[in-house]
Each structure stands twice: as C-alpha cells, then as structure tokens.
Amino acid sequence: MELCSIASGSSGNCICVGSDENHVLIDAGISGKRIENGLNSIDLKTEEMQGVLVTHEHIDHISGLGVIARRYGLPIYATQGTIDAILNTKSVGKIEESLFHAITPDQPFEIGDLLIEPISISHDAADPVAYKIKNEEKTAAVVTDLGTYDENMIDKIKNLDVLLLEANHDVHMLQVGSYPYPLKQRILGEKGHLSNELSGQLLGEVLHDHFNTVILGHLSKENNYAELAYETVRLEVTMGENPYKGDDFPMYVAKRDAPSERIIF
C-alpha cells in the first residue's frame, strides 16, 4: 500500500491512499488542477481514482470536490449528514446526487481490494469521520479535525502500519495569536482541533513494535510550524507512559501546499 499527502493544512486537504490495484482520495479541499498535478507527481491521475472519501463538509476539505466530480464522475463517499451539508454548499457548485454514496460510522465498506472503515470524530461539522483503510496485509488511517479522542478512537487505530495524524496548533501560539477569542475557544474545544501535545499523547497510545510511519498533518499556518509540531509530538511520545521513544519510528510533517513524501509500506 501507499499513502501520499497532496496537501494537508488549514487551507486545504487532499490525501491519496491505495494499493497496487486501487486508489482513493481522502478529501478534495484544493483546486482540481492542484489535485491533478499532485497525483501526476506520483505517477497517478485523478481519473484513475476509485472514489473520494469525504471526512466532513468544511471548505478546506471539499473546495475542489465539485470540479473533479463533474469532470470525472468520481463516486463520493460520505455520511448522510455530510452529504446533505455538501449539497447545501453553493461554492462547490452542482454535483449530481447519484455520485453520492452514504456511509455509516463503524460500518466498513469495500472499494476494490480496499476495506474502508469510517470512524466517528469529535468536530463541529454535521457528521464527521476519520478513515481507516486496509488491504490483505497493511493498514493506514487518516485522522484529522478532532478536538478530542476517546477509547473508541484508540481502539480503532491500534495496529496500524501508517498513520496521518492531526497536529494542528501549538496551544501557546494560539492563545497569544491574533485570532478572535471565540475562534480560539472553538479550536481549543472538544469539537475543534488536536494540539501538538494531544497529537503526541494519542500517538503514544497506538504505537506498537511493527509500526511503520507517522505523518503529522493539518498544521495551522498561523498557530504552528513544522519543526515545533515535530519536536513536541516526539517529546510527548518519549515522555509518555509507553515503552517507545520519539525516535523509534519515522516521522514526517506533511506540507501544507505541496505533495509530501510518498510513503510505501
């Protein structure tokens, strides 16, 4: 299997995950042209995608969805609440309703040789989910846009090979930054975004001896930077109540505005 972040940040998100036989996009929150160029950089094309898995309806996850849906007729998978919200988002334009396939959290479904499990997350959207994707041998998950996590989330993402995990903000940078107070409270709340510290703590809960790679994603442009996220998460793992250190496995920070390293596992 492989995973490549085409873009991951507060201004736009698009992740490609797949096997030798099938590939899907998780979100389409950047322009259709940027999606195409990003896929071309890893020798793939948008028209070759077997579908788009939408986590939720915020514009940084769906801004390019209408374009690629109309151009290529790609199936779109999302919870019914998310589908309804997308259909009421005028900026994405008209999308043929027959392209939508309603999914249910905790109920896996198949696309080719990929088994996909939506996982409920705590975020201020209609019915948001993270996704776990596996084939016969390997498993990956993309977990972003959650203000908190619980035992169910921990159980769902144990025994992964690769994890793309949100490390959205540094709490101090956010608190002293220029955002209005209500927005700060939203981000810090249980339906907001994971801080670097919480990201490291969640990671420490799910590491195992055969874990392959973690990619830190969805970094805030205003309230975080790559080196800080990397070091904070690494330190949280090292200091946590687990047998692992932050240097025991490869860790990367996904680029906000460009494709990141292609992870093959």
C-alpha positions as CSV (number, residue, x, y, z in Angstrom):
1,M,0.0,0.0,0.0
2,E,1.0,3.6,-0.2
3,L,-0.1,7.0,1.2
4,C,0.8,10.5,-0.1
5,S,-0.4,13.8,1.2
6,I,-1.2,16.0,-1.8
7,A,-1.9,18.9,0.7
8,S,-2.6,19.0,4.4
9,G,-3.3,22.1,6.3
10,S,-5.9,24.6,7.5
11,S,-6.1,26.0,3.9
12,G,-6.7,22.7,2.1
13,N,-6.5,19.0,2.4
14,C,-6.2,16.1,0.0
15,I,-4.7,12.7,0.7
16,C,-4.2,9.8,-1.7
17,V,-4.2,6.2,-0.3
18,G,-4.2,3.0,-2.2
19,S,-2.8,-0.4,-3.2
20,D,-1.3,-1.7,-6.4
21,E,-4.9,-2.1,-7.8
22,N,-7.0,0.7,-6.3
23,H,-6.5,4.3,-5.1
24,V,-8.9,6.7,-3.4
25,L,-8.7,10.4,-2.4
26,I,-9.5,11.4,1.2
27,D,-11.0,14.9,0.8
28,A,-10.7,17.3,-2.1
29,G,-10.0,20.6,-0.4
30,I,-7.8,22.1,-3.0
31,S,-8.3,23.0,-6.7
32,G,-8.8,20.3,-9.3
33,K,-5.7,21.4,-11.0
34,R,-3.6,21.1,-7.8
35,I,-5.1,17.7,-7.2
36,E,-4.2,16.6,-10.7
37,N,-0.7,18.0,-10.5
38,G,-0.1,16.3,-7.1
39,L,-1.3,13.0,-8.4
40,N,0.8,13.3,-11.5
41,S,3.9,13.8,-9.3
42,I,3.4,10.2,-8.0
43,D,2.5,8.9,-11.5
44,L,-1.3,8.8,-10.9
45,K,-4.2,10.7,-12.5
46,T,-7.4,12.0,-10.9
47,E,-9.5,9.9,-13.4
48,E,-7.8,6.7,-12.0
49,M,-9.2,7.3,-8.5
50,Q,-11.9,4.8,-7.5
51,G,-13.6,7.4,-5.3
52,V,-13.4,10.4,-2.9
53,L,-13.9,9.7,0.8
54,V,-15.0,13.0,2.4
55,T,-14.4,13.5,6.1
56,H,-16.7,16.5,6.5
57,E,-18.1,19.5,4.7
58,H,-15.8,22.3,5.8
59,I,-14.5,24.1,2.7
60,D,-10.8,23.2,3.3
61,H,-11.9,19.6,2.6
62,I,-14.4,20.0,-0.3
63,S,-13.4,23.1,-2.3
64,G,-12.3,21.1,-5.3
65,L,-14.9,18.3,-4.9
66,G,-17.4,19.8,-7.4
67,V,-14.8,20.3,-10.1
68,I,-13.4,16.7,-10.1
69,A,-16.9,15.2,-9.6
70,R,-18.2,16.9,-12.6
71,R,-15.1,16.3,-14.7
72,Y,-14.5,12.7,-13.9
73,G,-17.8,11.4,-12.4
74,L,-15.9,10.0,-9.4
75,P,-18.1,8.3,-6.7
76,I,-18.2,10.3,-3.5
77,Y,-18.5,8.6,-0.1
78,A,-19.6,10.4,3.0
79,T,-22.0,10.2,5.9
80,Q,-25.6,11.3,5.1
81,G,-25.2,14.4,7.3
82,T,-22.1,15.4,5.4
83,I,-23.8,14.7,2.0
84,D,-26.7,17.0,2.9
85,A,-24.3,19.7,4.0
86,I,-22.3,19.4,0.8
87,L,-25.4,19.7,-1.3
88,N,-26.2,22.9,0.5
89,T,-22.7,24.4,0.0
90,K,-23.1,26.7,-3.0
91,S,-19.4,27.3,-3.6
92,V,-18.7,23.7,-4.7
93,G,-21.3,24.1,-7.5
94,K,-23.9,21.5,-8.6
95,I,-22.9,17.8,-8.0
96,E,-25.0,15.0,-9.5
97,E,-26.7,13.4,-6.5
98,S,-26.3,9.9,-8.0
99,L,-22.5,10.2,-7.4
100,F,-23.0,10.3,-3.6
101,H,-22.8,7.1,-1.6
102,A,-24.0,7.3,2.1
103,I,-21.7,5.6,4.6
104,T,-22.2,4.9,8.3
105,P,-19.5,5.2,11.0
106,D,-18.1,1.9,12.2
107,Q,-19.6,0.1,9.2
108,P,-16.8,-0.9,6.8
109,F,-17.3,-1.0,3.1
110,E,-15.2,-2.1,0.1
111,I,-13.7,-0.3,-2.9
112,G,-11.9,-3.0,-4.9
113,D,-9.3,-4.6,-2.6
114,L,-9.5,-1.8,-0.1
115,L,-11.6,-2.3,3.1
116,I,-12.5,1.2,4.4
117,E,-13.8,1.9,7.9
118,P,-15.3,5.3,8.8
119,I,-14.6,6.3,12.4
120,S,-16.7,9.0,14.2
121,I,-14.7,12.0,15.3
122,S,-15.5,15.0,17.5
123,H,-15.6,18.1,15.3
124,D,-18.0,20.9,14.7
125,A,-19.4,19.5,11.5
126,A,-22.6,17.7,10.5
127,D,-21.4,14.1,10.9
128,P,-17.6,14.0,10.5
129,V,-15.4,10.9,10.3
130,A,-11.8,9.8,10.0
131,Y,-10.9,6.8,7.8
132,K,-9.1,3.6,8.2
133,I,-8.0,1.8,5.0
134,K,-6.6,-1.7,4.8
135,N,-5.9,-4.4,2.2
136,E,-5.0,-8.0,2.9
137,E,-1.7,-7.1,4.5
138,K,-1.4,-3.5,5.5
139,T,-3.5,-0.8,7.3
140,A,-3.4,3.0,7.2
141,A,-5.6,5.7,8.8
142,V,-6.1,9.4,8.2
143,V,-7.2,11.1,11.5
144,T,-7.6,14.9,11.4
145,D,-10.1,17.5,12.6
146,L,-10.9,16.2,16.0
147,G,-10.9,18.3,19.2
148,T,-10.5,15.3,21.5
149,Y,-10.3,11.5,21.3
150,D,-11.6,8.6,23.4
151,E,-11.1,4.9,23.9
152,N,-13.1,4.1,20.8
153,M,-10.7,6.1,18.7
154,I,-7.7,4.5,20.3
155,D,-9.1,1.0,19.8
156,K,-9.9,1.7,16.1
157,I,-6.4,2.9,15.2
158,K,-4.3,0.4,17.1
159,N,-2.2,-2.0,15.0
160,L,-1.8,0.4,12.1
161,D,1.2,0.4,9.7
162,V,0.9,4.1,8.8
163,L,-1.0,7.0,10.4
164,L,-1.6,10.5,9.2
165,L,-2.5,12.3,12.4
166,E,-3.5,15.9,13.1
167,A,-1.1,18.2,14.9
168,N,-3.0,21.4,14.3
169,H,-1.7,24.0,16.7
170,D,0.7,25.0,19.5
171,V,-1.6,26.0,22.4
172,H,0.6,29.0,23.4
173,M,0.9,30.3,19.9
174,L,-2.9,30.1,19.5
175,Q,-3.6,31.7,22.9
176,V,-1.4,34.8,22.2
177,G,-2.1,35.0,18.5
178,S,-4.4,37.3,16.5
179,Y,-7.4,35.1,16.2
180,P,-10.7,36.4,17.8
181,Y,-11.4,34.9,21.2
182,P,-14.5,32.8,20.0
183,L,-12.4,31.2,17.3
184,K,-9.6,30.4,19.8
185,Q,-12.2,28.8,22.0
186,R,-13.6,26.8,19.1
187,I,-10.2,25.4,18.1
188,L,-9.3,24.6,21.7
189,G,-12.7,23.0,22.4
190,E,-13.7,19.3,22.2
191,K,-15.1,19.8,18.7
192,G,-12.1,21.8,17.5
193,H,-8.6,20.5,16.6
194,L,-5.8,18.5,18.2
195,S,-2.9,20.4,19.6
196,N,0.6,19.2,19.1
197,E,0.6,17.8,22.7
198,L,-2.6,15.9,22.3
199,S,-1.4,14.5,19.0
200,G,1.7,13.2,20.7
201,Q,-0.4,11.7,23.5
202,L,-2.8,9.9,21.1
203,L,0.2,8.6,19.1
204,G,1.7,7.2,22.2
205,E,-1.5,5.2,22.8
206,V,-1.4,3.4,19.5
207,L,2.3,2.7,18.8
208,H,3.4,-0.9,18.6
209,D,6.5,-2.8,17.7
210,H,5.7,-3.1,14.0
211,F,4.5,0.5,13.5
212,N,5.9,1.9,10.3
213,T,5.4,5.7,9.8
214,V,3.5,8.7,11.2
215,I,2.8,11.8,9.2
216,L,1.7,14.9,11.1
217,G,-0.9,16.8,9.2
218,H,-3.4,19.6,9.1
219,L,-1.0,22.1,10.7
220,S,-2.3,25.6,11.2
221,K,-0.4,28.2,9.2
222,E,-0.9,30.9,11.9
223,N,-0.5,28.8,15.1
224,N,2.1,26.2,14.4
225,Y,5.1,25.4,12.3
226,A,6.6,22.1,11.2
227,E,9.7,21.9,13.5
228,L,7.6,22.8,16.6
229,A,5.0,20.1,15.8
230,Y,7.6,17.5,15.1
231,E,9.6,18.2,18.3
232,T,6.5,18.5,20.5
233,V,5.0,15.2,19.3
234,R,8.3,13.5,19.6
235,L,8.8,14.7,23.1
236,E,5.2,13.7,24.2
237,V,5.8,10.1,22.9
238,T,9.2,9.9,24.7
239,M,7.8,11.2,28.0
240,G,4.6,9.3,27.8
241,E,3.6,6.1,29.7
242,N,4.6,3.8,26.8
243,P,7.7,1.8,26.0
244,Y,8.6,3.9,23.0
245,K,10.7,6.9,22.3
246,G,10.0,9.6,19.7
247,D,13.0,8.5,17.6
248,D,11.9,4.8,17.4
249,F,9.9,5.2,14.1
250,P,10.0,7.5,11.1
251,M,8.0,10.8,11.5
252,Y,7.3,13.3,8.8
253,V,5.3,16.6,8.7
254,A,3.0,16.9,5.7
255,K,3.4,20.0,3.6
256,R,0.5,22.4,3.6
257,D,0.6,23.5,0.0
258,A,2.5,20.8,-1.9
259,P,2.8,17.0,-2.1
260,S,4.8,15.3,0.6
261,E,6.9,12.2,0.6
262,R,5.2,9.2,-0.9
263,I,5.0,6.5,1.9
264,I,5.1,2.9,0.5
265,F,4.5,0.2,3.1
